[in-house]
């Protein structure tokens, strides 16, 4: 999404430099609106929408202290990687697939 937004903003800056390109600017802003709506639709389809939800799922299935959480790709889907410290002192990672809600240990 960041790349698409960068491209759109760059295109807008080029078009703004040309006075006859007002209709093109409108077309680009319309494309930007469609892109943002598509991103919102993707967010609504996700079962896990935040790092906090990912942590809850990971801790429910695996006991331990959470050391770190970060966004990542899980099986090609958006997701989270949760770094945990077990009660035995072992550090391990759990992946949470945001689309399906599936939790798996590495």
Secondary structure, DSSP 4 states (H G I P E B T S, - for coil): -HHHHHHHHHHHHHHHTSGGGHHHHHHHHHHHHHHHHHHHHHHHH-S--SHHHHHHHHHHHS-SEEEEEEEEEETTEEEEEEEEE-TTS-EEEEEEETTT--EEE-
